[in-house]
Amino acid sequence: MHRNVRYNCRVIFLNRRILLIRPKMALANEGNYRELRWFTPWSRTRQTEEYFLPRMIQDLTKQNAAQTGDGQERVSCALFLRLQETVPFGDAVLATWDTCIGSEICEELWTPHSPHVDMGLDGVEIFTNASGSHHVLRKAHARVDLVTMATTKNGGIYLLANQKGCDGDRLYYDGCAMIAMNGSVFAQGSQFSLDDVEVLTATLDLEDVRSYRAEISSRNLAASRVSPYPRVKVDFALSCREDVLLPLSEPVEWKYHSPAEEISLGPACWLWDFLRRSRQVCGWTWVHRWARCFSEAPLTPCLVGPFQAGFFLPLSGGVDSAATACLVYSMCRQVCEAVKNGNQEVLADVRAIVNQTSYTPQDPRELCGRVLTTCYMASENSSRETCDRAKELAQQVGSHHIGLNIDPAVKAVVGIFSLVTGKRPLFAVHGGSSRENLALQNVQGNVSPPVVQARIRMVVAYLFAQLSLWSRGAQGGLLVLGSANVDESLLGYLTKYDCSSADINPIGGISKSDLRTFVQFCVERFQLSALQSILAAPATAELEPLANGQVSQTDEEDMGMTYAELSVYGRLRKMAKTGPYSMFCRLLNTWGDTWTPRQVADKVKRFFSKYSLNRHKMTTLTPAYHAENYSPDDNRFDLRPFLYNTGWPWQFRCIDNQVNQAKMSFLYVKYLSWKLWFISVKAFLYTQC
């Protein structure tokens, strides 16, 4: 708080002395972020004010100073710090003996006129950025381009540090720290890692920055007119005379992960963070560390809820649930690798999760058997093939697998309805109406009774998640994993409170096409051959009776559109902000060579009808890993109404008018072509005569 206004700030300190409090000037307020709800941006560019340090900060710095150094040094240091009652607060840069350092904060790098532009023109040679940039598939290219272009146009050294790990929500911060100079990258940090802290270093020559800038005439002309920044003088040097003997770092080529690799690493790290933070014992928090500064009495860690010892996954034998199982297996591989590399924090976490103080994970399959329980919930509509595929995959990843049949529960629930009403609903293949069919399978219905196959599976999943470890003599419960992909969520091709309802969903922000690519990646990278038959099988929910022992229902037939088309609709709806008419106009150009205007219109109408009909389901979506910019998550990302006029009368009428115009234009062109042909034939006959 500064003058009763709350700012999001970066505090820069050196040797227990605060040098500058730099408030954030551009706040992230779109997509997943709502910074303006909590903070106010600092709008006074190139201006600073005095900030009076709270007494507890002054006392704390004096206490730390008194605990270090010998006698005379301790007294002088404490006296020196005691005199620091105020600190500069605002938009300023640091001037050391040998260079000038500026600071950006996160979102400011992404703005049209970033602070590093004017800071560089004013002679700042090193830019630092403490960022909280979350992972999205294929986003690393944009992040690297922003940093390299910042130093290409203006010269300089850019140090980007990014948050790592899960924030307890839908986002995963993927690290990806880097050091760049004059348009080249000199150090690359890991993008996905279980390490809490990673330090990145490079040895660079400031003279390279100065000579690079001196050769850019347009930059020098702009620099001569720029307004200066306030400079905070720092009695410190980043370099010394002996540095001339140090070898300089060489540029490196940035190594990008493929989308399939990103999926195998990002959501897996997110799952690990959720699991380790769902333990009963929270460990030492910042509150404990703060208290230890003022008390020598022993403190005990706090208890923060139920003890979670792993995951429970309904495994259907389809691509989505198989991909989720592969993510848990990938998580186990990363945990074993981290422990092998000596990560003691990961080792302590995994021992707490399995409740064995001497346990050391070495085999991912063995660890997967401890932390993952999979369950195939068969019904009379299930095929033998899906059951076998689920069982084979469970064996290959090493999960503890359960097979059960939910028919007794389904018949009991439907029996209660029949007993009360005197009527028994039937599937469509048995002569029932579409309303009965929808109520019994409840794939897209929202008016059906909440006691059908899909929802019974949810109840069974939570029962086994809470008690399956108890039945095996182990402690703790299990987090239920969902497996609805982003395309199905966008269309609402799921049931409220069915197996899509879970504790967390690692694939809820990933498209079906990317999931299939990831599963194929797992076949090759993890040697999971069971996935080949899963990829070859048609996607089906198996909620309708079999026809001659074969699956009679497929997802794409139910939806009336392909998953590839759904991805296109999702990007146009969320990212391009299109409604029915503007989407039709866009797709008329994109799909004009494949579909007629009437066919494109029918596809757009079908999507928006189902999208608006099922939009209310987004309010109950399971918290999912955010990986796509067209996620339909209603909680914080896609803040649209959940009640629409499903007929879209004005928009659909505009589409029909456009189709009729296109049809008339086509007929007119055809008429002209026939008329020209007739004239040419007549002229030919005339010349022959």
C-alpha positions in Angstrom: 0.0 0.0 0.0 1.3 3.4 -0.9 -0.8 6.4 0.1 -3.7 4.0 0.7 -3.5 2.6 -2.9 -2.6 -1.0 -3.5 0.0 -1.6 -6.1 1.6 -4.8 -7.5 5.3 -4.2 -6.9 8.7 -5.6 -7.4 11.1 -4.9 -4.5 14.8 -4.7 -5.5 17.3 -5.1 -2.7 21.0 -5.6 -2.2 22.8 -6.7 0.9 19.8 -6.2 3.1 19.1 -2.7 1.8 16.0 -2.0 -0.3 17.1 0.0 -3.3 13.8 0.5 -5.2 10.1 -0.4 -5.0 9.0 -0.6 -8.7 5.2 -0.7 -9.0 3.7 -2.5 -12.0 2.5 -0.1 -14.8 0.5 -2.4 -17.1 -1.8 -4.9 -15.4 -3.0 -8.1 -17.0 -6.7 -7.9 -17.1 -7.8 -10.4 -19.8 -8.2 -14.1 -20.2 -7.2 -15.7 -16.9 -6.1 -12.6 -15.1 -8.1 -10.0 -13.2 -5.3 -7.8 -11.7 -7.4 -4.6 -11.8 -9.7 -6.3 -9.3 -6.9 -6.2 -6.7 -4.4 -3.5 -7.8 -4.0 -0.1 -9.4 -1.4 0.5 -12.2 1.3 3.1 -11.6 0.6 5.8 -14.2 3.3 8.4 -13.4 6.0 7.4 -15.8 9.6 8.4 -15.0 8.6 9.7 -11.6 9.3 8.5 -8.1 8.1 9.3 -4.6 9.3 8.6 -1.1 7.9 5.4 0.5 8.2 5.2 4.3 9.1 1.6 5.2 6.9 -0.1 7.8 8.5 -0.3 11.2 8.4 -4.1 11.1 10.5 -4.1 7.9 13.0 -1.7 9.5 13.1 -3.9 12.7 13.5 -7.1 10.6 16.4 -5.7 8.6 18.2 -4.5 11.7 17.7 -7.9 13.4 19.2 -9.7 10.4 22.1 -7.3 10.3 22.8 -7.9 14.0 23.0 -11.6 13.3 25.8 -11.4 10.8 29.4 -10.3 10.7 31.9 -9.5 13.4 31.5 -6.9 16.1 32.5 -3.6 14.5 31.0 -4.6 11.1 27.7 -5.6 12.8 27.4 -2.3 14.5 28.1 -0.2 11.5 25.8 -2.3 9.3 22.9 -2.0 11.8 23.5 1.7 12.1 23.5 2.0 8.3 20.2 0.1 7.9 18.6 1.9 10.7 18.9 5.1 8.8 16.9 3.8 5.9 13.4 5.0 6.8 12.4 5.7 3.2 13.0 4.2 -0.2 12.3 5.4 -3.8 8.9 4.2 -5.0 8.0 4.5 -8.7 9.3 4.3 -12.2 13.1 4.5 -12.0 16.3 2.6 -13.0 19.4 1.6 -11.1 22.8 3.1 -11.9 25.8 1.0 -10.7 29.5 1.8 -11.2 29.6 0.0 -14.5 26.1 -0.1 -16.1 22.5 0.8 -15.8 19.7 -1.7 -14.9 16.0 -1.4 -15.7 13.1 -3.5 -14.6 9.9 -4.7 -16.4 7.2 -6.7 -14.7 5.5 -9.6 -16.5 2.7 -8.0 -18.7 4.7 -5.0 -19.5 6.8 -7.1 -22.0 3.6 -7.9 -23.9 2.3 -4.4 -24.3 2.6 -2.4 -27.6 5.0 0.1 -26.1 7.0 -1.8 -23.4 9.1 0.2 -20.9 12.3 -1.4 -22.2 12.0 0.7 -25.4 12.4 4.0 -23.6 14.7 2.6 -21.0 17.0 1.3 -23.7 17.0 4.7 -25.4 17.9 6.3 -22.1 21.0 4.1 -21.8 19.7 1.2 -19.7 21.8 -1.8 -20.7 20.3 -4.6 -18.7 16.6 -5.3 -18.5 15.2 -7.6 -15.9 11.7 -9.1 -15.9 10.1 -11.0 -13.1 7.3 -12.7 -14.9 4.2 -14.9 -14.1 3.5 -16.2 -17.6 1.4 -19.4 -17.7 1.8 -22.2 -20.1 -0.3 -22.5 -23.3 0.5 -24.9 -26.0 2.8 -23.4 -28.7 3.2 -20.2 -26.6 7.0 -20.5 -26.1 7.7 -19.2 -29.6 5.9 -15.9 -28.8 7.7 -15.5 -25.5 11.1 -16.1 -27.0 10.3 -13.8 -30.0 9.3 -11.0 -27.6 12.6 -11.1 -25.7 14.9 -11.5 -28.7 13.1 -8.7 -30.7 13.4 -6.4 -27.6 17.1 -6.7 -27.8 17.4 -6.9 -31.6 15.9 -3.4 -32.2 17.4 -1.6 -29.3 20.4 -3.7 -28.2 20.9 -4.7 -24.6 20.8 -7.7 -22.2 17.4 -9.1 -21.2 17.0 -11.4 -18.2 13.6 -13.1 -18.1 12.8 -15.1 -14.9 9.4 -16.8 -14.9 7.4 -18.5 -12.2 7.4 -22.3 -12.0 4.7 -24.6 -10.8 0.9 -24.7 -10.2 -0.7 -21.7 -8.4 -3.4 -23.9 -6.9 -5.7 -23.2 -9.8 -6.1 -24.0 -13.5 -2.8 -22.4 -14.6 0.7 -24.0 -14.7 3.7 -21.6 -14.9 6.3 -23.3 -17.0 9.6 -21.5 -16.2 11.4 -21.1 -19.5 13.8 -18.5 -18.1 16.3 -17.0 -20.6 19.2 -14.6 -21.0 19.4 -12.8 -24.3 21.7 -10.1 -25.8 21.4 -8.2 -29.0 18.8 -10.5 -30.5 20.5 -13.8 -29.6 19.8 -16.2 -26.7 22.7 -17.1 -24.5 21.1 -19.3 -21.9 17.9 -21.3 -21.8 16.2 -22.6 -18.7 14.0 -25.7 -18.6 10.4 -25.2 -19.6 9.0 -28.0 -17.4 10.7 -29.2 -14.3 9.9 -30.5 -10.8 12.7 -28.3 -9.4 11.3 -25.5 -7.3 14.2 -23.2 -8.1 16.5 -23.0 -11.1 19.4 -20.6 -11.5 20.5 -19.5 -15.0 23.8 -17.8 -15.6 25.8 -16.4 -18.6 28.9 -14.4 -19.0 28.4 -11.4 -21.3 30.4 -8.4 -22.3 28.7 -5.0 -21.8 31.0 -3.6 -24.5 29.1 -5.8 -27.0 25.9 -3.9 -26.1 27.5 -0.5 -26.5 29.1 -1.3 -29.9 25.9 -2.9 -31.2 23.9 0.2 -30.3 26.4 2.6 -31.7 25.9 1.1 -35.1 22.1 1.8 -35.2 21.7 5.3 -36.4 17.9 5.5 -36.1 18.2 4.3 -32.5 20.8 6.9 -31.6 18.6 9.7 -33.1 15.6 8.6 -31.0 17.9 8.3 -27.9 18.9 11.9 -28.3 15.3 13.0 -27.8 14.2 10.7 -25.0 13.2 11.9 -21.6 15.6 10.7 -18.9 14.6 8.2 -16.1 15.3 8.9 -12.5 18.4 7.0 -11.5 18.9 5.3 -8.1 22.7 5.3 -7.5 24.0 1.9 -6.2 27.4 1.6 -4.7 28.1 -1.7 -6.4 29.7 -3.1 -9.6 28.6 -6.1 -11.6 32.1 -6.6 -13.1 35.7 -6.3 -11.9 39.1 -6.1 -13.7 39.8 -9.8 -13.5 36.6 -10.5 -15.6 38.6 -10.0 -18.8 40.0 -13.4 -18.3 36.7 -15.1 -18.1 35.4 -17.0 -21.2 32.3 -15.4 -22.7 29.1 -17.4 -23.2 28.2 -18.3 -26.8 24.7 -18.0 -28.4 22.5 -21.0 -28.2 19.7 -22.2 -30.5 16.4 -22.4 -28.6 15.2 -25.9 -28.2 11.4 -26.0 -28.5 9.2 -28.9 -27.4 6.7 -30.3 -29.8 3.0 -29.9 -28.8 3.0 -33.6 -27.9 6.0 -33.2 -25.7 4.4 -30.1 -24.0 1.3 -32.2 -23.2 3.4 -35.0 -21.8 5.3 -32.6 -19.5 3.1 -29.6 -18.6 -0.1 -31.3 -17.3 2.1 -34.0 -15.6 3.9 -31.4 -13.6 0.6 -29.7 -12.8 -0.8 -33.1 -11.5 2.3 -33.5 -9.3 1.9 -30.1 -7.8 -1.8 -30.8 -7.0 -1.0 -34.2 -5.5 1.9 -33.0 -3.3 0.0 -30.0 -2.1 -3.1 -32.1 -1.3 -1.2 -33.9 1.5 -2.4 -33.7 5.0 0.8 -32.0 6.3 1.4 -28.7 4.6 5.0 -28.4 5.8 6.7 -25.0 6.4 4.8 -22.1 5.0 5.9 -18.5 4.8 4.0 -17.9 8.0 6.2 -20.4 9.8 9.3 -19.0 8.4 8.2 -15.5 9.4 7.4 -16.7 12.9 10.8 -18.4 13.2 12.5 -15.0 12.8 11.0 -13.9 16.2 10.9 -17.1 18.2 13.3 -19.9 18.9 10.5 -22.2 20.1 10.0 -25.3 17.9 7.0 -25.0 15.6 5.0 -27.9 14.2 3.6 -28.0 10.6 -0.1 -27.3 10.3 -2.8 -29.7 9.1 -4.8 -28.5 6.2 -7.4 -31.1 5.3 -7.8 -34.7 4.1 -4.8 -36.8 3.2 -4.7 -37.5 -0.6 -2.4 -40.4 -1.6 -3.0 -40.6 -5.4 -5.5 -40.4 -8.2 -8.6 -42.4 -9.2 -9.3 -42.5 -13.0 -12.4 -44.0 -14.7 -10.7 -45.7 -17.6 -13.1 -46.3 -20.5 -10.8 -47.7 -23.1 -11.1 -44.5 -25.2 -8.6 -41.9 -26.2 -9.4 -39.3 -23.6 -9.2 -41.4 -20.5 -6.2 -43.2 -22.0 -4.4 -39.8 -22.4 -5.2 -39.0 -18.8 -3.6 -42.3 -17.7 -0.6 -41.5 -19.8 -0.2 -38.1 -18.1 -0.1 -39.8 -14.7 2.5 -42.3 -16.0 4.5 -39.3 -17.4 4.3 -37.7 -14.0 5.7 -40.8 -12.4 8.6 -40.9 -14.9 9.4 -37.3 -14.1 9.3 -38.0 -10.3 11.7 -41.0 -10.7 14.0 -38.9 -12.8 14.0 -36.0 -10.3 14.8 -38.4 -7.5 17.6 -40.0 -9.5 19.1 -36.6 -10.1 19.2 -35.9 -6.3 16.1 -33.7 -5.8 15.5 -34.1 -2.1 12.3 -32.1 -2.1 10.6 -34.4 -4.6 11.9 -37.4 -2.6 10.4 -36.0 0.6 7.1 -35.3 -1.1 6.7 -38.8 -2.7 7.6 -40.4 0.7 4.8 -38.4 2.3 2.3 -39.3 -0.4 3.0 -43.1 -0.2 3.4 -42.8 3.6 6.7 -44.6 3.7 9.7 -42.7 5.1 12.3 -45.1 3.6 10.7 -45.4 0.1 12.7 -44.3 -2.9 11.0 -44.5 -6.3 13.0 -46.0 -9.1 10.5 -47.6 -11.5 7.7 -45.4 -13.0 5.4 -48.4 -13.3 5.9 -49.4 -9.7 5.2 -45.8 -8.5 2.2 -45.6 -10.8 0.8 -48.7 -9.1 1.0 -46.8 -5.8 -0.5 -43.5 -6.9 -3.0 -44.4 -9.7 -6.1 -46.5 -9.4 -8.0 -47.1 -12.7 -11.5 -48.5 -13.0 -13.5 -49.8 -15.9 -17.2 -49.4 -15.2 -19.0 -51.8 -17.5 -22.7 -51.8 -18.4 -24.9 -53.9 -20.7 -24.0 -51.4 -23.4 -20.2 -51.9 -23.0 -18.2 -54.0 -25.6 -15.6 -56.6 -24.8 -13.1 -54.6 -26.9 -13.2 -51.5 -24.7 -12.9 -53.5 -21.6 -9.8 -55.4 -22.9 -8.2 -52.1 -24.1 -8.6 -50.5 -20.7 -7.2 -53.5 -18.9 -4.2 -53.8 -21.2 -3.3 -50.1 -20.8 -3.6 -50.3 -17.0 -1.2 -53.3 -17.0 1.4 -51.4 -19.2 1.4 -48.2 -17.1 1.3 -50.2 -13.9 -1.9 -48.8 -12.3 -4.0 -50.7 -9.8 -6.9 -51.7 -12.0 -10.5 -52.4 -11.0 -13.2 -53.9 -13.2 -16.9 -53.7 -12.1 -20.4 -53.6 -13.6 -22.9 -50.8 -12.9 -26.0 -52.6 -14.3 -27.4 -53.5 -10.8 -27.2 -49.8 -9.8 -28.7 -48.6 -13.1 -31.6 -51.1 -12.9 -32.2 -50.2 -9.3 -32.5 -46.4 -10.1 -34.7 -46.9 -13.1 -36.7 -49.3 -11.1 -37.4 -46.6 -8.5 -38.7 -44.3 -11.3 -40.9 -47.1 -12.7 -42.2 -47.9 -9.3 -43.3 -44.3 -8.7 -44.6 -43.4 -12.2 -45.7 -46.8 -13.5 -43.7 -46.2 -16.7 -40.4 -47.7 -17.8 -38.3 -45.6 -20.2 -36.7 -47.4 -23.2 -33.7 -46.8 -25.5 -34.5 -45.7 -29.0 -33.3 -49.0 -30.5 -35.9 -50.7 -28.3 -38.7 -48.4 -29.4 -38.3 -45.5 -26.9 -38.6 -41.9 -27.8 -35.7 -39.5 -28.1 -36.6 -38.1 -24.7 -36.4 -41.6 -23.1 -33.2 -42.4 -24.9 -31.6 -39.2 -23.8 -32.7 -39.7 -20.2 -31.2 -43.2 -20.1 -27.8 -42.4 -21.6 -27.8 -38.7 -20.6 -25.0 -37.6 -22.8 -26.3 -34.2 -23.7 -29.6 -34.0 -21.9 -30.2 -31.3 -19.3 -33.8 -32.1 -18.4 -33.4 -35.8 -17.8 -33.5 -37.2 -14.2 -30.1 -37.2 -12.6 -30.1 -41.0 -12.1 -28.7 -42.6 -15.3 -25.6 -44.5 -16.4 -23.3 -41.5 -16.7 -24.2 -40.1 -13.3 -24.1 -43.4 -11.6 -20.5 -43.7 -12.8 -19.7 -40.5 -11.1 -21.2 -41.7 -7.8 -19.2 -45.0 -8.0 -16.0 -43.1 -8.9 -16.2 -41.0 -5.7 -17.1 -43.9 -3.6 -14.1 -45.9 -4.7 -11.8 -42.8 -4.6 -12.6 -42.4 -0.9 -12.5 -46.1 0.2 -10.4 -48.1 -2.3 -7.2 -47.5 -0.4 -8.9 -48.2 2.9 -10.1 -51.6 1.4 -6.4 -52.4 0.6 -5.2 -51.4 4.1 -3.6 -48.2 3.0 -4.1 -44.7 4.3 -5.6 -41.7 2.6 -8.0 -41.0 -0.3 -7.7 -40.4 -4.0 -8.3 -37.3 -6.2 -10.8 -38.1 -9.0 -9.5 -37.3 -12.4 -11.8 -36.1 -15.2 -11.2 -36.8 -18.9 -13.4 -34.4 -21.0 -11.4 -32.6 -23.7 -11.8 -28.9 -24.6 -13.8 -29.6 -27.7 -16.5 -31.7 -26.0 -16.7 -29.1 -23.3 -17.1 -26.3 -25.8 -20.1 -28.1 -27.4 -21.5 -29.4 -24.1 -21.1 -33.0 -25.2 -21.1 -34.2 -21.6 -23.5 -34.7 -18.8 -23.6 -32.5 -15.7 -22.3 -34.4 -12.7 -21.2 -37.5 -14.6 -17.7 -38.8 -15.0 -16.7 -35.4 -16.4 -17.3 -34.2 -12.9 -14.1 -34.8 -10.9 -11.6 -33.0 -8.7 -9.3 -31.9 -11.5 -9.1 -32.6 -15.2 -5.6 -32.6 -16.8 -6.9 -32.7 -20.4 -9.8 -30.3 -20.1 -7.9 -27.6 -22.0 -6.6 -29.8 -24.8 -8.2 -30.4 -28.2 -9.1 -33.9 -29.4 -6.6 -33.6 -32.3 -3.8 -32.7 -30.0 -4.7 -35.5 -27.6 -4.5 -38.1 -30.4 -1.1 -36.7 -31.4 0.0 -37.0 -27.7 -1.3 -40.6 -27.5 0.7 -41.5 -30.6 3.7 -39.8 -29.0 3.3 -42.1 -25.9 3.2 -45.2 -28.1 6.7 -44.2 -29.4 8.3 -42.6 -26.4 6.9 -44.8 -23.6 6.4 -48.0 -25.6 2.8 -48.3 -24.6 1.6 -50.6 -27.4 -2.0 -50.8 -25.9 -2.6 -47.3 -27.2 -2.4 -48.4 -30.8 -5.8 -50.2 -30.6 -7.3 -47.3 -28.7 -6.3 -44.9 -31.4 -7.7 -47.2 -34.1 -11.1 -47.5 -32.4 -13.9 -45.1 -33.0 -14.6 -42.6 -30.2 -17.8 -43.7 -28.4 -19.4 -43.1 -25.0 -21.1 -46.6 -25.1 -24.3 -45.4 -23.5 -26.7 -47.0 -26.0 -27.2 -50.7 -26.5 -24.9 -52.7 -28.8 -26.1 -53.6 -32.3 -25.2 -57.2 -33.0 -22.5 -57.0 -30.4 -20.9 -53.9 -32.0 -20.9 -50.3 -31.0 -23.9 -48.5 -32.3 -23.0 -45.0 -31.2 -20.0 -42.8 -32.0 -19.2 -39.4 -30.7 -18.9 -37.6 -34.0 -22.3 -39.0 -35.2 -23.9 -37.9 -32.0 -22.4 -34.4 -32.2 -23.1 -34.0 -35.9 -19.7 -32.6 -36.5 -16.0 -33.8 -36.5 -13.5 -32.9 -33.7 -11.4 -31.1 -36.3 -14.4 -28.8 -37.1 -15.0 -28.3 -33.4 -11.5 -26.9 -33.0 -12.1 -24.4 -35.8 -15.4 -23.4 -34.2 -13.8 -22.9 -30.8 -11.0 -20.7 -32.0 -13.4 -18.5 -34.0 -15.9 -18.2 -31.2 -13.4 -17.4 -28.4 -10.3 -16.0 -30.0 -11.9 -14.2 -33.0 -15.0 -13.3 -31.0 -17.3 -14.3 -33.9 -21.1 -14.8 -33.6 -23.1 -17.0 -36.0 -23.1 -14.6 -39.0 -19.5 -13.6 -38.8 -18.4 -17.2 -38.3 -20.4 -18.2 -41.4 -18.7 -15.4 -43.4 -15.3 -16.6 -42.3 -16.0 -20.2 -43.0 -17.5 -19.5 -46.3 -14.1 -18.4 -47.5 -12.2 -21.2 -45.7 -14.5 -24.1 -46.6 -15.8 -22.7 -49.9 -13.9 -25.2 -52.0 -15.2 -28.2 -50.0 -18.8 -27.2 -49.0 -21.6 -25.2 -50.6 -22.9 -22.1 -48.8 -25.9 -24.0 -47.6 -23.8 -26.8 -46.1 -21.6 -24.2 -44.4 -24.7 -22.5 -43.0 -26.1 -25.7 -41.7 -22.8 -26.6 -39.9 -22.6 -23.1 -38.3 -26.3 -23.3 -37.2 -25.9 -26.8 -35.8 -22.8 -25.7 -33.7 -24.4 -22.6 -32.3 -27.7 -24.3 -31.5 -25.9 -27.0 -29.5 -23.4 -24.5 -28.1 -26.1 -22.3 -26.7 -28.3 -25.2 -25.5 -25.4 -26.6 -23.4 -23.6 -23.4 -22.4 -25.0 -23.8 -18.9 -22.9 -26.8 -18.4 -19.8 -24.6 -18.4 -20.7 -23.4 -15.0 -20.0 -26.8 -13.5 -16.9 -27.8 -15.4 -14.2 -29.6 -13.4 -11.2 -27.3 -12.9 -9.0 -28.2 -15.8 -5.4 -27.5 -16.9 -5.5 -24.4 -19.1 -3.7 -25.2 -22.4 -5.8 -23.6 -25.1 -6.8 -20.0 -25.8 -10.4 -21.1 -26.7 -11.1 -22.9 -23.4 -14.8 -22.6 -22.6 -14.1 -22.4 -18.8 -16.8 -20.2 -17.4 -15.1 -19.7 -14.0 -12.5 -17.1 -15.0 -11.6 -17.4 -18.7 -14.6 -17.3 -21.0 -17.0 -15.0 -19.1 -20.0 -15.2 -21.4 -23.7 -15.7 -20.5 -24.9 -19.2 -20.0 -28.4 -18.5 -21.2 -28.9 -17.8 -24.9 -31.8 -17.8 -27.3 -31.0 -21.1 -28.9 -32.8 -20.2 -32.1 -30.6 -17.2 -32.8 -33.4 -15.8 -35.0 -31.8 -12.6 -36.3 -28.3 -14.1 -36.9 -29.7 -17.2 -38.6 -32.0 -15.1 -40.8 -28.9 -13.1 -41.9 -27.1 -16.3 -42.7 -30.1 -17.5 -44.8 -30.2 -14.2 -46.6 -26.6 -14.5 -47.4 -27.0 -18.1 -48.7 -29.9 -17.0 -50.9 -27.8 -14.2 -52.3 -25.0 -16.6 -53.0 -27.5 -18.9 -54.7 -28.9 -16.1 -56.8 -25.4 -15.0 -57.7 -24.5 -18.6 -58.7 -27.6 -18.9 -60.9 -26.9 -15.5 -62.5 -23.4 -16.5 -63.3 -24.6 -19.8 -64.7 -27.2 -17.9 -66.8 -24.5 -15.6 -68.1 -22.3 -18.5 -69.0 -25.1 -20.2 -70.8 -26.0 -17.0 -72.6 -22.3 -16.5 -73.7 -22.2 -20.1 -74.9 -25.4 -19.6 -76.9 -24.1 -16.4 -78.5 -20.8 -18.1 -79.4 -22.6 -21.1 -80.9 -24.9 -18.7 -82.9 -21.9 -16.7 -84.1 -20.1 -19.9 -85.2 -23.2 -21.1 -87.1 -23.5 -17.7 -88.7 -19.9 -17.8 -89.9 -20.4 -21.3 -91.3 -23.4 -20.1 -93.4 
